[in-house]
Amino acid sequence: MEYNLVLLYTSLAIGILTLISVLKRANGWFFTMKFSSKKCELPPGDMGWPLVGNMLFFFQSFKDGNLGSFVSYFVTRFGDGGMYKAFMFGKPSIIITKVETSRKIFMDDDNFDRGMPKYILKILGQVQVGGFTKEESKRLHRLTTPIKSDISLSSNYFDFANEIVKKSFEKLVAMEEPIDILLAMKRPTFEVLMRILIGDGVDHDLVDVLFEETIYLIRGCHGLPFNIPGSSYNRGLKARGAMAKIYQHILDERKVMIGKNKTRGKSNILLDMMLDTQDDDEQGKGFNDEKIIAMLVSYTFAGFESVGLVASTAIMYLQKYPHFLNKAKEEQEDIVKRRSPSNEGLNFHEIKQMKYLSNVINESLRIAMAKTIFFREARTTININGYTIPKGWKFLTFSWNYHLDPHTYVRPKEFNPSRWDDLEPKPASFLPFGVGPKMCPGANLARLEVSVILHYFLLYYRVEQVNLESKIEPPRNCFVRFKKL
């Protein structure tokens, strides 16, 4: 009897292990069988489980703050070749871990398109409007050109960004209850973004609702894409619907206002520039309302959270390391001392003088943006490094591989702004805003906002962390009180 039980349990165990092994390999067989020929050699790798692929391991590594464990699995098992097949975000994909290969792909706009996962495009509303044509993407690129220019930043955006940050610190100091440092920094960066996207004449209650709904939308994009009641993705889809209604209301009001003011001058508000494409395009190829709303939602999603993350990371690390804080503070004090009597406060020219603060921002970008994922998709079947990559496959690279590379950054997990005094990282080894033709258009604006925030923080404010057990890398659920010096 005991022998039969042992035999039964052994058989069950072998059967279960065999089933697991078959399921584990099934995804790889399904997606790679038609390419298994001498003419088409795919990179080594692991396609993971059916349906979910490698995403369970990925999300766990992401949640634990250790994407290195996810990447090292492929490197350890399949060698240091730098290209590995996987099944990520619902698509067969190639994970890239080498700087040179990443740069080759991200600089090539002819063979590679944006590869954002479909579930994220859906939550942003881009799937619903049919995406954007190549011509529309070029037009969008032209519309955002002013945000990249120092001249435009100085003349159009600096003053209101400066004023928003000053008022935000005053509000934070007046708060009696502790506040999440990341949330505290998100709010002023969101207000700057709203000023650029829709102007300052919008009802403040609507802006408050937009802020709250955008937070839910961002959480939905970062969660598992299961559209079931109670899930973050489901709530994110609802948030997108609420945002679309608000933006439609703002859009309708703006059209009425424009109709009453036929002689209006050139605007630096992105919504107005989008509407101008409707008026100026006699062939009817201007952006329709649905696409304008989809763009506004997408820019809202991408345009402020990372800035708040970098600013809060810098503040918490400076507070933790007084010697870096004092060095950065001395530079700001020297700038103030050099001001002429007629100069009442911070100006754009002074931002360019902040050499050490630029180091602080670089170091904060390096650490805070280490979890960024960059996507591309093959427009055609293409050969890279001896491997044939089929049309439609995704390419993924993680800034973790480059921002925390010990060959480029000595003791990469340490916060050390002084490392940037003489550091010249290889191209694409520092890419907080991406690289190539599709690099984030708001890179200069983001640096400007963080510079203004840190200028006032260093001179006039400090934070007191309430929950000391909370980690500051990244600073999530890190509650602080703001104190004025």
C-alpha positions in Angstrom: 0.0 0.0 0.0 2.7 2.4 1.0 4.7 1.5 -2.2 1.6 2.2 -4.4 1.2 5.7 -2.7 4.9 6.5 -3.3 4.5 5.4 -6.9 1.4 7.5 -7.3 2.9 10.7 -5.8 6.1 10.2 -7.8 4.1 9.9 -11.0 2.0 12.9 -10.2 5.2 14.9 -9.5 6.7 13.8 -12.8 3.5 14.6 -14.6 3.2 18.1 -13.1 6.9 18.9 -13.8 6.5 17.6 -17.4 3.3 19.8 -17.9 5.2 22.8 -16.5 8.1 22.2 -18.8 5.8 21.9 -21.8 3.9 25.0 -20.9 7.1 26.9 -20.3 8.3 26.0 -23.8 5.0 26.3 -25.6 5.2 30.1 -25.9 8.6 29.9 -27.5 7.6 27.2 -29.9 4.4 29.1 -31.0 6.2 32.3 -31.8 9.5 31.1 -33.1 8.7 27.8 -35.0 8.1 29.6 -38.3 11.4 31.4 -38.0 13.5 28.3 -37.2 15.5 28.1 -40.4 19.1 28.8 -41.4 17.9 32.0 -43.1 16.3 33.4 -40.0 18.3 33.1 -36.7 16.6 34.7 -33.7 18.6 35.7 -30.6 18.7 33.3 -27.7 16.2 33.8 -24.9 13.1 32.7 -23.0 9.6 33.5 -24.2 8.1 32.7 -20.8 4.6 31.3 -20.1 1.7 31.2 -22.5 -0.4 34.5 -22.6 1.7 36.3 -19.9 5.2 35.5 -21.2 7.9 37.0 -18.9 5.6 39.7 -17.4 5.1 38.1 -13.9 8.9 38.0 -13.3 9.2 41.5 -14.8 6.5 43.1 -12.7 7.9 41.4 -9.5 11.4 42.7 -10.3 10.0 46.2 -11.0 7.9 46.2 -7.8 10.9 45.2 -5.8 13.0 48.0 -7.3 15.5 45.5 -8.7 15.2 45.3 -12.5 18.7 44.1 -12.5 17.5 40.6 -11.4 15.2 40.4 -14.4 17.9 41.4 -16.9 20.7 39.3 -15.2 18.5 36.2 -15.7 18.9 36.5 -19.4 22.5 37.5 -19.3 23.4 34.6 -16.9 21.5 32.0 -18.8 22.1 33.0 -22.4 25.5 34.8 -22.3 26.5 38.5 -22.6 25.4 38.9 -26.3 23.2 41.9 -25.5 20.1 40.7 -27.4 17.5 38.2 -26.0 14.1 37.2 -27.2 11.2 37.4 -24.7 7.5 37.8 -24.6 6.7 41.2 -23.1 3.6 43.4 -22.9 1.7 41.0 -25.1 4.2 40.9 -27.9 7.2 38.8 -29.0 10.1 41.1 -28.1 13.8 41.6 -28.1 15.5 42.9 -24.9 18.6 45.0 -25.6 21.3 45.4 -23.0 24.2 46.9 -25.0 24.6 50.7 -25.4 25.8 50.4 -29.0 22.9 48.3 -30.1 20.4 50.5 -28.4 21.7 53.6 -30.0 21.7 51.9 -33.4 18.0 51.1 -33.0 16.8 54.3 -31.4 18.6 56.5 -34.0 17.0 54.6 -36.9 13.7 56.3 -37.6 13.2 54.5 -40.9 13.2 50.9 -39.8 11.8 51.3 -36.3 8.6 52.9 -35.1 7.4 53.7 -31.6 6.5 50.5 -29.9 4.4 51.5 -26.9 2.2 48.6 -25.7 -1.3 48.5 -27.1 -2.9 48.5 -23.7 -1.2 51.8 -22.8 -2.1 53.3 -26.2 -5.7 52.3 -25.4 -5.7 53.9 -22.0 -4.3 57.1 -23.5 -7.0 57.1 -26.2 -4.7 56.7 -29.2 -6.1 53.3 -30.3 -9.6 54.8 -30.4 -8.6 57.6 -32.8 -6.6 55.2 -35.0 -3.1 56.5 -34.0 -1.2 59.2 -35.7 0.1 59.1 -39.3 3.8 59.9 -40.1 2.8 63.3 -41.4 0.8 64.0 -38.2 3.7 62.9 -36.1 5.9 65.4 -38.0 3.4 68.2 -37.4 3.3 67.4 -33.7 7.1 67.5 -33.6 7.0 71.0 -35.1 4.3 72.1 -32.6 6.5 71.1 -29.7 9.7 72.8 -31.1 9.3 75.9 -28.9 9.5 73.9 -25.7 13.0 72.8 -26.7 14.4 76.3 -27.4 16.2 78.3 -24.7 14.9 81.5 -26.3 11.3 80.2 -26.0 11.8 78.8 -22.6 13.2 82.2 -21.4 10.6 84.4 -23.1 7.4 82.2 -22.9 7.7 79.7 -20.0 10.2 80.7 -17.3 8.3 83.5 -15.6 5.1 81.5 -14.9 7.1 78.4 -13.9 9.1 80.5 -11.5 5.9 82.0 -10.0 4.1 78.6 -9.7 7.1 77.1 -7.8 7.3 80.0 -5.4 3.6 79.8 -4.5 3.8 76.0 -4.2 6.5 76.2 -1.5 4.5 78.8 0.4 1.5 76.4 0.4 3.6 73.4 1.5 5.1 75.3 4.4 1.6 76.3 5.5 0.3 72.7 5.6 0.0 71.2 9.1 -0.2 67.6 8.1 2.7 65.7 6.5 2.6 65.2 2.8 4.0 62.6 0.4 7.1 64.3 -1.1 6.4 63.0 -4.5 2.9 64.3 -4.5 4.1 67.6 -3.2 6.5 68.0 -6.2 4.0 66.6 -8.7 1.5 69.4 -8.2 3.6 72.4 -9.2 5.0 70.5 -12.2 1.5 69.6 -13.2 0.4 73.2 -13.0 3.3 74.3 -15.2 2.3 71.6 -17.7 -1.4 72.8 -17.7 -0.2 76.4 -18.4 1.7 75.1 -21.4 -1.1 72.8 -22.7 -4.3 74.8 -22.0 -3.3 78.2 -20.6 -4.1 79.8 -17.3 -7.8 80.8 -17.9 -9.2 77.4 -17.1 -11.4 76.9 -14.0 -9.2 75.8 -11.0 -11.8 73.1 -10.0 -11.4 71.5 -13.5 -7.6 71.5 -13.1 -7.9 69.9 -9.7 -10.1 67.1 -11.2 -7.6 66.7 -14.1 -4.8 66.3 -11.6 -6.6 63.6 -9.6 -7.8 61.7 -12.7 -4.3 61.8 -14.2 -2.9 60.1 -11.1 -5.3 57.3 -11.6 -4.5 57.1 -15.3 -0.8 56.8 -14.6 -1.4 54.1 -12.1 -3.5 52.2 -14.7 -0.6 52.4 -17.2 1.8 51.0 -14.6 -0.4 48.1 -13.5 -1.4 44.8 -15.0 -3.6 45.3 -18.1 -6.7 43.5 -16.8 -9.9 45.4 -17.4 -11.9 44.0 -14.5 -13.8 46.1 -11.9 -11.6 47.2 -9.1 -8.3 46.9 -11.1 -6.0 49.9 -11.5 -6.3 49.5 -15.3 -10.1 49.6 -15.2 -9.9 52.8 -13.0 -7.3 54.2 -15.4 -9.7 53.7 -18.4 -12.4 55.5 -16.4 -9.9 58.3 -15.6 -9.2 58.7 -19.3 -12.9 59.1 -20.0 -13.2 61.8 -17.4 -10.2 63.6 -18.7 -11.5 63.4 -22.3 -14.8 65.1 -21.2 -13.0 67.9 -19.4 -10.7 68.5 -22.4 -13.7 68.5 -24.7 -15.3 71.1 -22.5 -12.2 73.2 -22.6 -11.8 72.7 -26.3 -15.4 73.8 -27.0 -15.0 77.0 -24.8 -11.7 77.8 -26.6 -13.4 77.5 -30.0 -16.1 80.0 -28.9 -13.5 82.4 -27.6 -11.4 82.2 -30.8 -14.6 82.8 -32.8 -15.1 86.0 -31.0 -11.5 87.1 -31.4 -10.6 86.8 -35.0 -7.5 89.1 -34.6 -5.8 87.2 -31.9 -2.0 87.0 -32.0 0.2 84.0 -32.1 -0.2 81.8 -29.0 2.4 79.7 -27.1 -0.3 77.5 -25.7 -0.2 74.0 -27.2 -4.0 73.7 -27.5 -4.2 76.9 -29.5 -1.5 75.7 -31.8 -3.3 72.5 -32.4 -6.5 74.4 -33.2 -4.5 76.5 -35.6 -3.9 73.4 -37.7 -7.7 73.2 -38.3 -7.9 76.8 -39.4 -4.7 76.9 -41.6 -5.2 73.5 -43.4 -7.4 74.1 -46.4 -7.3 70.4 -47.3 -8.9 69.4 -44.0 -5.8 67.5 -42.7 -5.6 69.4 -39.4 -6.1 67.6 -36.2 -9.7 66.8 -35.4 -11.1 67.2 -31.9 -10.7 63.5 -31.1 -7.0 63.6 -31.9 -6.4 66.9 -30.1 -7.9 65.3 -27.0 -5.9 62.2 -27.4 -2.7 64.3 -27.7 -3.7 66.4 -24.6 -4.2 63.2 -22.6 -0.9 61.8 -23.8 1.0 64.9 -23.0 -0.6 65.1 -19.6 0.4 61.5 -18.9 4.0 62.0 -19.9 4.6 65.6 -19.1 4.9 66.0 -15.3 5.3 62.9 -13.2 8.9 62.2 -14.1 9.8 65.9 -13.3 8.2 65.5 -9.9 10.0 62.3 -9.3 13.4 63.8 -10.2 12.8 66.9 -8.0 11.7 64.8 -5.0 14.6 62.5 -5.4 17.0 65.4 -5.5 15.5 67.0 -2.4 15.5 63.8 -0.3 19.1 62.9 -1.2 20.4 66.5 -0.6 18.6 66.4 2.8 20.3 63.0 3.5 23.8 64.2 2.5 24.5 67.7 4.0 27.9 68.0 2.3 26.3 67.9 -1.1 23.5 70.1 0.1 25.9 72.8 1.4 27.9 72.8 -1.8 24.8 73.3 -3.9 23.5 75.9 -1.5 26.8 77.9 -1.6 26.5 78.1 -5.4 22.9 79.5 -5.1 24.0 82.0 -2.5 26.9 83.2 -4.8 24.4 83.7 -7.6 22.2 85.8 -5.4 25.2 87.9 -4.3 26.1 88.7 -7.9 22.6 90.1 -8.7 22.4 93.8 -9.5 20.3 96.0 -7.2 17.7 96.2 -9.9 17.3 92.4 -10.2 14.6 91.4 -7.9 14.8 87.6 -8.2 15.7 84.5 -10.1 16.0 84.9 -13.9 16.6 82.5 -16.8 20.2 83.7 -17.3 21.1 82.6 -13.8 19.9 79.0 -14.4 22.7 78.7 -16.9 25.2 79.6 -14.2 24.3 76.8 -11.9 27.0 74.3 -12.8 27.0 72.3 -9.6 23.2 72.2 -9.5 23.3 70.8 -13.0 25.4 68.0 -11.5 22.8 67.4 -8.9 20.1 67.2 -11.5 22.1 64.8 -13.7 22.7 62.5 -10.7 19.0 62.7 -9.7 18.0 61.9 -13.3 20.4 59.0 -13.4 18.9 57.4 -10.2 15.3 58.5 -10.5 14.9 57.5 -14.2 16.7 54.1 -13.8 13.4 52.2 -14.3 12.5 53.9 -17.5 11.6 51.5 -20.4 12.1 52.5 -24.0 10.1 50.8 -26.7 10.5 50.4 -30.5 8.9 48.2 -33.1 10.4 46.8 -36.3 8.7 48.3 -39.4 10.1 45.5 -41.5 12.0 42.3 -41.0 15.6 43.4 -40.3 19.0 42.0 -39.6 20.8 43.3 -36.5 24.1 41.9 -35.2 23.7 38.7 -37.2 20.1 38.1 -36.0 17.0 38.3 -38.1 14.2 40.2 -36.3 10.7 39.7 -37.8 8.5 42.6 -38.7 6.2 43.7 -35.8 8.5 42.4 -33.0 9.1 44.9 -30.2 12.4 46.1 -29.0 12.8 47.0 -25.3 15.7 48.5 -23.4 15.9 49.5 -19.8 17.8 52.6 -18.6 18.7 50.5 -15.5 21.3 48.7 -17.7 23.1 52.0 -18.5 22.4 54.3 -15.6 23.6 51.7 -13.0 26.5 50.3 -15.1 29.6 50.1 -12.9 31.8 50.4 -16.0 30.5 53.9 -16.6 29.5 55.0 -13.0 31.8 54.1 -10.1 29.6 52.8 -7.2 26.5 53.4 -9.3 23.9 53.0 -6.6 25.5 55.9 -4.6 24.2 59.5 -4.9 27.2 61.5 -5.8 26.7 64.7 -7.9 30.4 65.4 -7.9 31.0 62.4 -10.2 29.7 64.7 -13.0 32.6 67.1 -12.6 34.7 65.2 -15.1 32.3 62.4 -16.3 31.7 62.0 -20.0 29.4 59.0 -20.4 29.3 57.2 -23.7 26.5 58.1 -26.1 23.2 56.5 -25.0 24.6 55.5 -21.6 22.7 58.4 -20.0 19.3 58.6 -21.5 16.7 60.0 -19.0 14.8 61.5 -21.9 15.5 58.9 -24.5 17.8 59.2 -27.5 17.4 59.8 -31.2 14.6 61.5 -33.3 11.9 60.5 -30.7 13.7 61.9 -27.7 11.3 63.6 -25.2 10.7 67.1 -26.5 10.3 68.4 -22.9 13.8 67.6 -21.7 15.0 71.2 -21.5 11.8 72.3 -19.8 12.1 69.5 -17.3 15.6 70.5 -16.3 14.4 74.1 -16.1 11.6 73.2 -13.7 13.8 71.1 -11.4 16.4 73.9 -11.4 13.8 76.4 -10.2 12.5 74.0 -7.5 15.9 73.3 -6.2 17.0 76.9 -6.2 14.2 77.9 -3.8 14.5 74.7 -1.8 18.3 75.2 -1.2 18.0 78.8 -0.2 14.8 78.9 1.8 13.4 75.5 2.8 14.1 72.1 4.3 12.1 68.9 4.7 11.6 66.8 7.8 10.9 63.2 7.1 8.1 61.8 9.2 8.2 58.0 8.4 12.0 57.3 8.6 11.5 53.7 7.6 10.4 54.7 4.1 13.0 54.4 1.4 13.9 57.5 -0.6 14.9 55.5 -3.7 12.5 56.1 -5.2 10.7 58.5 -2.8 7.3 56.8 -2.7 5.1 56.9 0.4 7.8 59.2 1.9 6.0 61.7 4.1 7.6 65.0 5.1 6.9 68.4 6.5 8.3 71.5 4.8 10.1 74.0 7.0 11.1 77.5 6.1 14.6 78.6 7.1 
